[in-house]
């Protein structure tokens, strides 16, 4: 399990109308490798609104169609729910993810 890995999660929450949804792990690697039981993830949706906090991904990353990571909707997910591996983000998408997270969390550039 690594930062940037995508997993399909069944019944992600009672508020989500889908039976399953893909999430990308955004927690730092040291936390993922620790005994801590949860990681922070961002959901993947089939729609892309053109926001700077969204990252376009698709077939290259293991999905069935073009989609978008939504960094404004971060959630904690138990590691034991992350069992259905979909794919991994390449380095250039990790860079885009980092930039989108900085914007969504209002972290200034120094």
N, C-alpha and C positions, 0 to 999 in steps of 0.2 A: 504494500500500500504506500503510495507516494503522493506528494503534492502535485496537483494537476491530473490525477487519475479521475476517470469518470465511472460512476456506478449507477445502475438502475436500482431504485429503492421502491419496494412495494408498499402501498398505503403510507406515503410519506407524512401525511397529517390529515386530520379530520376535515380541515378546511380546503384541502386540495381535491378538486373534482376528478382527477385522474387516478386510475388504479395503481399506476407506477409513474415515477418521474426520474430522469437522470439528474444527478448532482455531480459537481466537480469539487474535489477537496481543495480548500484554500489555506488550511492550517499550515504552519511551518513544519518542516520535516521532523524536527526534534520532538515535537508534540505527538506527531503521528506514530513515531517509533517508541514513545513512552508507554507506560502502563495506564495512562489517562484513558478513560473509556469513550470519550467523545472527540469529534473533530468538527471544525467549522467548514461548512460547505455552501456553495452557491448553486441555485437551481438552474436548470436548462429548460428553456421554452422554445417552441417552434416559431414564435413570433420574434421579430427584431424591430424595435421602435426607433433605432438610430441614436439612442442615448450614449453618452460617453462612458457610462457605467455598464455597458453591455459589450460582450465580445462574441463576434460571429464565429461559429464552429459548424462542422458538418460531417460529411462522409469520411474525410481524412482522419477524423478523430474517433471514428467508430460508430457514428450515428447513422440513422437511416435517411435523414434529410437535413437540409440547412436549418440551423437552430442558433440560439443565442444564450450565453451565460449572463444571468442577471445579478450583478454584484450589489444591487440595492436591496436584495432579499436574503441576506446571509442567515443561515440557521445552524444549530448544533445538531449533529446526528451521531448516534451511537455507532462505534466502529463495527459492532456485530451485525448491523443492518447493511453494511457495505460489503456484500458478497457477490453481487451480479456485475462483474467487471465488464465495462463497455469499451474503454480505450484510454489513451493518455494524450494530453496536450503536448505538442511539440514546443521546442524552446521559444519560437517566435510568438506562439499563443500564450505561453507563460508570461512573457514580457507584456503582452497586451492585457492579460489578466491583472498583473501587478499594477499597471497604469489605471485600469478601471477601478481596482480596489482603492487606490490612493484617492481617486476622485470621489468614490462613494463614501469613504470615511473622512473626507475633507482633510487629508494629510498634505501639508504644503511641501513644495519642492525647496530644497536648501542648496 
